[in-house]
């Protein structure tokens, strides 16, 4: 079981920025692909962005050009820089760690974007 601790959520006005961080203590972080998902009220959880063990990134079309995912293997941390936020970005954001066929989720952090 991988422990994932998210931070950085909050309330921001449309057009603003937030940075989410996810710490994964006590694991060999570099062997895990990492990612962020989100779930808005009444909607299914959806992929936001992923970063592979080699640093390759993948984004949902809805966030391309606005969000940037990055990892710091020395600090066991994956981050999500979110710029030009929109009200439709409002959701609980979850960090996820992938290794072979297993995945582990964080507890989630709320992001609310006001119009």
N, CA, C and O atoms as a GROMACS GRO file, in nm:
protein
  460
    1UNK      N    1   0.084  -0.119   0.000
    1UNK     CA    2   0.000   0.000   0.000
    1UNK      C    3   0.088   0.124   0.000
    1UNK      O    4   0.178   0.140   0.083
    2UNK      N    5   0.061   0.212  -0.094
    2UNK     CA    6   0.138   0.336  -0.106
    2UNK      C    7   0.058   0.448  -0.042
    2UNK      O    8  -0.058   0.471  -0.075
    3UNK      N    9   0.122   0.518   0.050
    3UNK     CA   10   0.058   0.636   0.110
    3UNK      C   11   0.083   0.757   0.023
    3UNK      O   12   0.198   0.785  -0.014
    4UNK      N   13  -0.022   0.829  -0.010
    4UNK     CA   14  -0.011   0.950  -0.091
    4UNK      C   15  -0.078   1.063  -0.016
    4UNK      O   16  -0.192   1.051   0.030
    5UNK      N   17  -0.007   1.174  -0.003
    5UNK     CA   18  -0.058   1.287   0.074
    5UNK      C   19  -0.063   1.409  -0.017
    5UNK      O   20   0.040   1.462  -0.056
    6UNK      N   21  -0.185   1.453  -0.050
    6UNK     CA   22  -0.203   1.569  -0.137
    6UNK      C   23  -0.214   1.698  -0.055
    6UNK      O   24  -0.256   1.697   0.061
    7UNK      N   25  -0.174   1.806  -0.117
    7UNK     CA   26  -0.189   1.938  -0.056
    7UNK      C   27  -0.200   2.042  -0.167
    7UNK      O   28  -0.169   2.015  -0.283
    8UNK      N   29  -0.244   2.161  -0.128
    8UNK     CA   30  -0.245   2.273  -0.222
    8UNK      C   31  -0.379   2.312  -0.278
    8UNK      O   32  -0.388   2.410  -0.352
    9UNK      N   33  -0.484   2.239  -0.246
    9UNK     CA   34  -0.616   2.278  -0.296
    9UNK      C   35  -0.666   2.402  -0.227
    9UNK      O   36  -0.605   2.452  -0.133
   10UNK      N   37  -0.779   2.453  -0.276
   10UNK     CA   38  -0.837   2.572  -0.215
   10UNK      C   39  -0.936   2.639  -0.307
   10UNK      O   40  -0.981   2.581  -0.406
   11UNK      N   41  -0.968   2.762  -0.272
   11UNK     CA   42  -1.064   2.844  -0.347
   11UNK      C   43  -0.988   2.952  -0.424
   11UNK      O   44  -0.904   3.022  -0.368
   12UNK      N   45  -1.019   2.964  -0.552
   12UNK     CA   46  -0.953   3.063  -0.636
   12UNK      C   47  -1.053   3.120  -0.736
   12UNK      O   48  -1.149   3.052  -0.774
   13UNK      N   49  -1.031   3.242  -0.777
   13UNK     CA   50  -1.119   3.302  -0.878
   13UNK      C   51  -1.082   3.252  -1.017
   13UNK      O   52  -0.968   3.211  -1.042
   14UNK      N   53  -1.178   3.255  -1.106
   14UNK     CA   54  -1.152   3.217  -1.244
   14UNK      C   55  -1.036   3.299  -1.300
   14UNK      O   56  -1.026   3.420  -1.278
   15UNK      N   57  -0.948   3.231  -1.372
   15UNK     CA   58  -0.830   3.296  -1.426
   15UNK      C   59  -0.708   3.284  -1.336
   15UNK      O   60  -0.596   3.316  -1.378
   16UNK      N   61  -0.729   3.240  -1.215
   16UNK     CA   62  -0.621   3.228  -1.119
   16UNK      C   63  -0.545   3.098  -1.133
   16UNK      O   64  -0.568   3.019  -1.225
   17UNK      N   65  -0.453   3.076  -1.038
   17UNK     CA   66  -0.365   2.959  -1.042
   17UNK      C   67  -0.362   2.891  -0.906
   17UNK      O   68  -0.380   2.955  -0.802
   18UNK      N   69  -0.337   2.763  -0.911
   18UNK     CA   70  -0.312   2.684  -0.791
   18UNK      C   71  -0.206   2.578  -0.825
   18UNK      O   72  -0.191   2.538  -0.940
   19UNK      N   73  -0.135   2.536  -0.723
   19UNK     CA   74  -0.037   2.429  -0.741
   19UNK      C   75  -0.068   2.319  -0.641
   19UNK      O   76  -0.067   2.342  -0.520
   20UNK      N   77  -0.094   2.200  -0.692
   20UNK     CA   78  -0.116   2.084  -0.608
   20UNK      C   79   0.012   2.004  -0.596
   20UNK      O   80   0.090   1.994  -0.691
   21UNK      N   81   0.033   1.946  -0.479
   21UNK     CA   82   0.148   1.859  -0.458
   21UNK      C   83   0.103   1.727  -0.397
   21UNK      O   84   0.003   1.721  -0.325
   22UNK      N   85   0.177   1.623  -0.428
   22UNK     CA   86   0.146   1.491  -0.375
   22UNK      C   87   0.277   1.427  -0.331
   22UNK      O   88   0.368   1.405  -0.411
   23UNK      N   89   0.285   1.399  -0.202
   23UNK     CA   90   0.404   1.338  -0.145
   23UNK      C   91   0.379   1.189  -0.126
   23UNK      O   92   0.273   1.148  -0.077
   24UNK      N   93   0.477   1.108  -0.165
   24UNK     CA   94   0.467   0.963  -0.150
   24UNK      C   95   0.586   0.915  -0.068
   24UNK      O   96   0.687   0.873  -0.125
   25UNK      N   97   0.576   0.921   0.063
   25UNK     CA   98   0.689   0.886   0.147
   25UNK      C   99   0.713   0.735   0.153
   25UNK      O  100   0.620   0.655   0.143
   26UNK      N  101   0.838   0.699   0.168
   26UNK     CA  102   0.871   0.562   0.200
   26UNK      C  103   0.865   0.462   0.086
   26UNK      O  104   0.863   0.342   0.110
   27UNK      N  105   0.862   0.510  -0.040
   27UNK     CA  106   0.860   0.418  -0.153
   27UNK      C  107   0.976   0.452  -0.248
   27UNK      O  108   1.036   0.558  -0.240
   28UNK      N  109   1.004   0.358  -0.338
   28UNK     CA  110   1.104   0.384  -0.443
   28UNK      C  111   1.030   0.461  -0.552
   28UNK      O  112   0.984   0.403  -0.651
   29UNK      N  113   1.020   0.589  -0.532
   29UNK     CA  114   0.931   0.675  -0.611
   29UNK      C  115   0.959   0.666  -0.760
   29UNK      O  116   0.866   0.670  -0.840
   30UNK      N  117   1.085   0.654  -0.798
   30UNK     CA  118   1.122   0.664  -0.939
   30UNK      C  119   1.064   0.550  -1.023
   30UNK      O  120   1.059   0.561  -1.146
   31UNK      N  121   1.021   0.440  -0.961
   31UNK     CA  122   0.968   0.328  -1.038
   31UNK      C  123   0.817   0.339  -1.060
   31UNK      O  124   0.759   0.256  -1.130
   32UNK      N  125   0.755   0.440  -1.002
   32UNK     CA  126   0.610   0.458  -1.015
   32UNK      C  127   0.578   0.565  -1.119
   32UNK      O  128   0.636   0.674  -1.118
   33UNK      N  129   0.487   0.534  -1.208
   33UNK     CA  130   0.424   0.639  -1.287
   33UNK      C  131   0.324   0.708  -1.194
   33UNK      O  132   0.265   0.645  -1.106
   34UNK      N  133   0.305   0.837  -1.214
   34UNK     CA  134   0.220   0.915  -1.125
   34UNK      C  135   0.117   0.992  -1.207
   34UNK      O  136   0.135   1.016  -1.326
   35UNK      N  137   0.010   1.030  -1.141
   35UNK     CA  138  -0.090   1.105  -1.214
   35UNK      C  139  -0.187   1.178  -1.123
   35UNK      O  140  -0.184   1.165  -1.000
   36UNK      N  141  -0.273   1.254  -1.187
   36UNK     CA  142  -0.380   1.326  -1.119
   36UNK      C  143  -0.512   1.296  -1.190
   36UNK      O  144  -0.521   1.299  -1.313
   37UNK      N  145  -0.613   1.268  -1.111
   37UNK     CA  146  -0.750   1.256  -1.158
   37UNK      C  147  -0.834   1.359  -1.084
   37UNK      O  148  -0.790   1.418  -0.985
   38UNK      N  149  -0.954   1.380  -1.132
   38UNK     CA  150  -1.046   1.470  -1.060
   38UNK      C  151  -1.188   1.416  -1.073
   38UNK      O  152  -1.222   1.343  -1.166
   39UNK      N  153  -1.268   1.456  -0.976
   39UNK     CA  154  -1.409   1.417  -0.977
   39UNK      C  155  -1.494   1.534  -0.932
   39UNK      O  156  -1.483   1.581  -0.818
   40UNK      N  157  -1.578   1.581  -1.022
   40UNK     CA  158  -1.671   1.688  -0.991
   40UNK      C  159  -1.802   1.628  -0.940
   40UNK      O  160  -1.831   1.512  -0.968
   41UNK      N  161  -1.880   1.705  -0.865
   41UNK     CA  162  -2.006   1.653  -0.811
   41UNK      C  163  -2.097   1.598  -0.921
   41UNK      O  164  -2.122   1.666  -1.021
   42UNK      N  165  -2.145   1.476  -0.902
   42UNK     CA  166  -2.236   1.416  -0.998
   42UNK      C  167  -2.171   1.363  -1.124
   42UNK      O  168  -2.240   1.319  -1.216
   43UNK      N  169  -2.038   1.367  -1.129
   43UNK     CA  170  -1.968   1.322  -1.249
   43UNK      C  171  -1.871   1.209  -1.214
   43UNK      O  172  -1.836   1.188  -1.098
   44UNK      N  173  -1.830   1.136  -1.317
   44UNK     CA  174  -1.732   1.030  -1.298
   44UNK      C  175  -1.592   1.088  -1.279
   44UNK      O  176  -1.562   1.198  -1.324
   45UNK      N  177  -1.509   1.012  -1.211
   45UNK     CA  178  -1.369   1.052  -1.197
   45UNK      C  179  -1.303   1.048  -1.334
   45UNK      O  180  -1.324   0.954  -1.411
   46UNK      N  181  -1.223   1.151  -1.364
   46UNK     CA  182  -1.160   1.159  -1.495
   46UNK      C  183  -1.012   1.190  -1.484
   46UNK      O  184  -0.966   1.254  -1.389
   47UNK      N  185  -0.939   1.142  -1.583
   47UNK     CA  186  -0.796   1.167  -1.589
   47UNK      C  187  -0.768   1.314  -1.615
   47UNK      O  188  -0.833   1.376  -1.699
   48UNK      N  189  -0.672   1.370  -1.543
   48UNK     CA  190  -0.627   1.506  -1.567
   48UNK      C  191  -0.491   1.504  -1.636
   48UNK      O  192  -0.474   1.563  -1.743
   49UNK      N  193  -0.396   1.436  -1.574
   49UNK     CA  194  -0.260   1.433  -1.629
   49UNK      C  195  -0.183   1.317  -1.568
   49UNK      O  196  -0.210   1.274  -1.455
   50UNK      N  197  -0.086   1.267  -1.644
   50UNK     CA  198   0.003   1.164  -1.592
   50UNK      C  199   0.147   1.198  -1.630
   50UNK      O  200   0.173   1.271  -1.726
   51UNK      N  201   0.240   1.144  -1.552
   51UNK     CA  202   0.382   1.157  -1.583
   51UNK      C  203   0.446   1.020  -1.560
   51UNK      O  204   0.433   0.960  -1.454
   52UNK      N  205   0.516   0.973  -1.663
   52UNK     CA  206   0.574   0.839  -1.657
   52UNK      C  207   0.703   0.840  -1.575
   52UNK      O  208   0.748   0.944  -1.528
   53UNK      N  209   0.761   0.722  -1.559
   53UNK     CA  210   0.887   0.712  -1.485
   53UNK      C  211   1.000   0.785  -1.557
   53UNK      O  212   1.097   0.828  -1.495
   54UNK      N  213   0.987   0.798  -1.689
   54UNK     CA  214   1.090   0.868  -1.766
   54UNK      C  215   1.058   1.016  -1.785
   54UNK      O  216   1.134   1.089  -1.850
   55UNK      N  217   0.946   1.060  -1.729
   55UNK     CA  218   0.912   1.202  -1.737
   55UNK      C  219   0.819   1.240  -1.851
   55UNK      O  220   0.787   1.357  -1.868
   56UNK      N  221   0.775   1.143  -1.929
   56UNK     CA  222   0.679   1.174  -2.035
   56UNK      C  223   0.544   1.210  -1.973
   56UNK      O  224   0.501   1.149  -1.875
   57UNK      N  225   0.479   1.309  -2.031
   57UNK     CA  226   0.354   1.358  -1.975
   57UNK      C  227   0.237   1.336  -2.071
   57UNK      O  228   0.254   1.326  -2.193
   58UNK      N  229   0.119   1.330  -2.013
   58UNK     CA  230  -0.004   1.313  -2.090
   58UNK      C  231  -0.112   1.395  -2.021
   58UNK      O  232  -0.120   1.398  -1.898
   59UNK      N  233  -0.196   1.464  -2.101
   59UNK     CA  234  -0.297   1.552  -2.044
   59UNK      C  235  -0.434   1.527  -2.106
   59UNK      O  236  -0.445   1.488  -2.222
   60UNK      N  237  -0.536   1.551  -2.028
   60UNK     CA  238  -0.671   1.556  -2.083
   60UNK      C  239  -0.681   1.677  -2.173
   60UNK      O  240  -0.618   1.780  -2.148
   61UNK      N  241  -0.759   1.665  -2.279
   61UNK     CA  242  -0.773   1.777  -2.373
   61UNK      C  243  -0.822   1.904  -2.303
   61UNK      O  244  -0.784   2.014  -2.341
   62UNK      N  245  -0.904   1.887  -2.202
   62UNK     CA  246  -0.965   2.002  -2.136
   62UNK      C  247  -0.864   2.085  -2.056
   62UNK      O  248  -0.894   2.199  -2.020
   63UNK      N  249  -0.746   2.031  -2.028
   63UNK     CA  250  -0.648   2.105  -1.947
   63UNK      C  251  -0.519   2.134  -2.022
   63UNK      O  252  -0.431   2.203  -1.970
   64UNK      N  253  -0.506   2.083  -2.144
   64UNK     CA  254  -0.384   2.106  -2.221
   64UNK      C  255  -0.359   2.255  -2.238
   64UNK      O  256  -0.449   2.332  -2.269
   65UNK      N  257  -0.233   2.294  -2.216
   65UNK     CA  258  -0.195   2.433  -2.230
   65UNK      C  259  -0.219   2.516  -2.105
   65UNK      O  260  -0.173   2.630  -2.097
   66UNK      N  261  -0.291   2.460  -2.007
   66UNK     CA  262  -0.318   2.532  -1.883
   66UNK      C  263  -0.255   2.464  -1.761
   66UNK      O  264  -0.212   2.531  -1.667
   67UNK      N  265  -0.251   2.333  -1.764
   67UNK     CA  266  -0.197   2.256  -1.650
   67UNK      C  267  -0.062   2.195  -1.688
   67UNK      O  268  -0.039   2.159  -1.804
   68UNK      N  269   0.026   2.183  -1.589
   68UNK     CA  270   0.155   2.118  -1.609
   68UNK      C  271   0.180   2.021  -1.495
   68UNK      O  272   0.176   2.059  -1.378
   69UNK      N  273   0.208   1.896  -1.530
   69UNK     CA  274   0.242   1.795  -1.429
   69UNK      C  275   0.393   1.776  -1.429
   69UNK      O  276   0.456   1.776  -1.535
   70UNK      N  277   0.450   1.760  -1.311
   70UNK     CA  278   0.593   1.739  -1.300
   70UNK      C  279   0.622   1.649  -1.180
   70UNK      O  280   0.540   1.635  -1.089
   71UNK      N  281   0.739   1.589  -1.181
   71UNK     CA  282   0.778   1.503  -1.070
   71UNK      C  283   0.918   1.537  -1.025
   71UNK      O  284   1.002   1.582  -1.104
   72UNK      N  285   0.943   1.516  -0.897
   72UNK     CA  286   1.075   1.535  -0.838
   72UNK      C  287   1.108   1.406  -0.764
   72UNK      O  288   1.063   1.384  -0.651
   73UNK      N  289   1.188   1.322  -0.828
   73UNK     CA  290   1.217   1.191  -0.769
   73UNK      C  291   1.299   1.203  -0.641
   73UNK      O  292   1.291   1.116  -0.554
   74UNK      N  293   1.377   1.308  -0.628
   74UNK     CA  294   1.457   1.326  -0.508
   74UNK      C  295   1.370   1.358  -0.387
   74UNK      O  296   1.408   1.331  -0.273
   75UNK      N  297   1.252   1.416  -0.411
   75UNK     CA  298   1.163   1.455  -0.302
   75UNK      C  299   1.038   1.368  -0.294
   75UNK      O  300   0.949   1.393  -0.213
   76UNK      N  301   1.032   1.265  -0.378
   76UNK     CA  302   0.914   1.176  -0.380
   76UNK      C  303   0.784   1.254  -0.398
   76UNK      O  304   0.685   1.229  -0.329
   77UNK      N  305   0.788   1.348  -0.490
   77UNK     CA  306   0.675   1.440  -0.506
   77UNK      C  307   0.634   1.453  -0.652
   77UNK      O  308   0.718   1.458  -0.741
   78UNK      N  309   0.504   1.457  -0.674
   78UNK     CA  310   0.449   1.494  -0.805
   78UNK      C  311   0.362   1.617  -0.784
   78UNK      O  312   0.290   1.628  -0.686
   79UNK      N  313   0.371   1.710  -0.879
   79UNK     CA  314   0.299   1.836  -0.867
   79UNK      C  315   0.211   1.859  -0.989
   79UNK      O  316   0.234   1.805  -1.097
   80UNK      N  317   0.110   1.941  -0.969
   80UNK     CA  318   0.022   1.982  -1.078
   80UNK      C  319   0.005   2.133  -1.070
   80UNK      O  320  -0.064   2.184  -0.982
   81UNK      N  321   0.068   2.204  -1.162
   81UNK     CA  322   0.052   2.349  -1.172
   81UNK      C  323  -0.069   2.378  -1.258
   81UNK      O  324  -0.075   2.338  -1.374
   82UNK      N  325  -0.164   2.449  -1.202
   82UNK     CA  326  -0.289   2.476  -1.272
   82UNK      C  327  -0.303   2.627  -1.293
   82UNK      O  328  -0.316   2.702  -1.196
   83UNK      N  329  -0.301   2.670  -1.418
   83UNK     CA  330  -0.314   2.811  -1.453
   83UNK      C  331  -0.444   2.834  -1.530
   83UNK      O  332  -0.506   2.740  -1.579
   84UNK      N  333  -0.482   2.959  -1.540
   84UNK     CA  334  -0.603   2.997  -1.614
   84UNK      C  335  -0.722   2.910  -1.575
   84UNK      O  336  -0.793   2.857  -1.660
   85UNK      N  337  -0.740   2.896  -1.447
   85UNK     CA  338  -0.845   2.807  -1.396
   85UNK      C  339  -0.984   2.857  -1.435
   85UNK      O  340  -1.010   2.977  -1.443
   86UNK      N  341  -1.072   2.759  -1.458
   86UNK     CA  342  -1.209   2.786  -1.498
   86UNK      C  343  -1.305   2.725  -1.395
   86UNK      O  344  -1.268   2.632  -1.324
   87UNK      N  345  -1.426   2.778  -1.386
   87UNK     CA  346  -1.522   2.717  -1.292
   87UNK      C  347  -1.541   2.568  -1.316
   87UNK      O  348  -1.565   2.493  -1.222
   88UNK      N  349  -1.531   2.525  -1.439
   88UNK     CA  350  -1.550   2.382  -1.468
   88UNK      C  351  -1.433   2.295  -1.422
   88UNK      O  352  -1.440   2.173  -1.430
   89UNK      N  353  -1.327   2.358  -1.373
   89UNK     CA  354  -1.216   2.282  -1.312
   89UNK      C  355  -1.246   2.247  -1.166
   89UNK      O  356  -1.170   2.173  -1.104
   90UNK      N  357  -1.355   2.297  -1.113
   90UNK     CA  358  -1.393   2.268  -0.975
   90UNK      C  359  -1.417   2.118  -0.957
   90UNK      O  360  -1.498   2.058  -1.028
   91UNK      N  361  -1.346   2.060  -0.861
   91UNK     CA  362  -1.353   1.915  -0.839
   91UNK      C  363  -1.266   1.878  -0.720
   91UNK      O  364  -1.189   1.960  -0.670
   92UNK      N  365  -1.278   1.754  -0.678
   92UNK     CA  366  -1.180   1.696  -0.587
   92UNK      C  367  -1.072   1.634  -0.673
   92UNK      O  368  -1.100   1.554  -0.763
   93UNK      N  369  -0.948   1.670  -0.647
   93UNK     CA  370  -0.835   1.622  -0.724
   93UNK      C  371  -0.763   1.513  -0.645
   93UNK      O  372  -0.732   1.529  -0.527
   94UNK      N  373  -0.737   1.402  -0.715
   94UNK     CA  374  -0.675   1.285  -0.652
   94UNK      C  375  -0.541   1.254  -0.717
   94UNK      O  376  -0.528   1.256  -0.839
   95UNK      N  377  -0.445   1.227  -0.635
   95UNK     CA  378  -0.315   1.180  -0.681
   95UNK      C  379  -0.322   1.027  -0.693
   95UNK      O  380  -0.388   0.961  -0.613
   96UNK      N  381  -0.252   0.973  -0.793
   96UNK     CA  382  -0.250   0.828  -0.812
   96UNK      C  383  -0.110   0.783  -0.846
   96UNK      O  384  -0.038   0.850  -0.920
   97UNK      N  385  -0.073   0.668  -0.792
   97UNK     CA  386   0.057   0.606  -0.820
   97UNK      C  387   0.032   0.473  -0.890
   97UNK      O  388  -0.046   0.390  -0.844
   98UNK      N  389   0.102   0.455  -1.003
   98UNK     CA  390   0.087   0.332  -1.082
   98UNK      C  391   0.215   0.250  -1.076
   98UNK      O  392   0.325   0.304  -1.092
   99UNK      N  393   0.200   0.120  -1.053
   99UNK     CA  394   0.315   0.031  -1.065
   99UNK      C  395   0.265  -0.104  -1.113
   99UNK      O  396   0.187  -0.170  -1.044
  100UNK      N  397   0.310  -0.145  -1.230
  100UNK     CA  398   0.266  -0.269  -1.295
  100UNK      C  399   0.112  -0.271  -1.297
  100UNK      O  400   0.053  -0.182  -1.358
  101UNK      N  401   0.048  -0.366  -1.236
  101UNK     CA  402  -0.098  -0.374  -1.242
  101UNK      C  403  -0.167  -0.308  -1.123
  101UNK      O  404  -0.289  -0.311  -1.114
  102UNK      N  405  -0.091  -0.251  -1.033
  102UNK     CA  406  -0.151  -0.193  -0.914
  102UNK      C  407  -0.156  -0.041  -0.921
  102UNK      O  408  -0.077   0.021  -0.991
  103UNK      N  409  -0.250   0.016  -0.850
  103UNK     CA  410  -0.252   0.162  -0.836
  103UNK      C  411  -0.303   0.198  -0.698
  103UNK      O  412  -0.383   0.126  -0.638
  104UNK      N  413  -0.256   0.311  -0.649
  104UNK     CA  414  -0.292   0.360  -0.517
  104UNK      C  415  -0.336   0.505  -0.528
  104UNK      O  416  -0.279   0.583  -0.605
  105UNK      N  417  -0.436   0.542  -0.449
  105UNK     CA  418  -0.496   0.674  -0.455
  105UNK      C  419  -0.470   0.753  -0.327
  105UNK      O  420  -0.461   0.696  -0.218
  106UNK      N  421  -0.459   0.884  -0.343
  106UNK     CA  422  -0.458   0.972  -0.229
  106UNK      C  423  -0.600   0.999  -0.182
  106UNK      O  424  -0.697   0.948  -0.239
  107UNK      N  425  -0.610   1.080  -0.078
  107UNK     CA  426  -0.741   1.106  -0.017
  107UNK      C  427  -0.818   1.217  -0.089
  107UNK      O  428  -0.938   1.235  -0.067
  108UNK      N  429  -0.749   1.290  -0.173
  108UNK     CA  430  -0.813   1.396  -0.250
  108UNK      C  431  -0.800   1.532  -0.186
  108UNK      O  432  -0.792   1.544  -0.064
  109UNK      N  433  -0.798   1.634  -0.269
  109UNK     CA  434  -0.795   1.772  -0.223
  109UNK      C  435  -0.892   1.855  -0.306
  109UNK      O  436  -0.896   1.842  -0.429
  110UNK      N  437  -0.970   1.938  -0.240
  110UNK     CA  438  -1.075   2.014  -0.308
  110UNK      C  439  -1.018   2.137  -0.378
  110UNK      O  440  -0.941   2.213  -0.319
  111UNK      N  441  -1.056   2.154  -0.502
  111UNK     CA  442  -1.027   2.276  -0.578
  111UNK      C  443  -1.160   2.337  -0.619
  111UNK      O  444  -1.242   2.273  -0.684
  112UNK      N  445  -1.180   2.463  -0.581
  112UNK     CA  446  -1.302   2.534  -0.616
  112UNK      C  447  -1.265   2.662  -0.689
  112UNK      O  448  -1.188   2.743  -0.638
  113UNK      N  449  -1.321   2.679  -0.809
  113UNK     CA  450  -1.294   2.797  -0.890
  113UNK      C  451  -1.424   2.876  -0.901
  113UNK      O  452  -1.523   2.827  -0.954
  114UNK      N  453  -1.421   2.998  -0.851
  114UNK     CA  454  -1.540   3.082  -0.854
  114UNK      C  455  -1.540   3.169  -0.980
  114UNK      O  456  -1.436   3.210  -1.030
  115UNK      N  457  -1.659   3.196  -1.028
  115UNK     CA  458  -1.672   3.278  -1.151
  115UNK      C  459  -1.682   3.425  -1.120
  115UNK      O  460  -1.693   3.507  -1.211
   0.00000   0.00000   0.00000
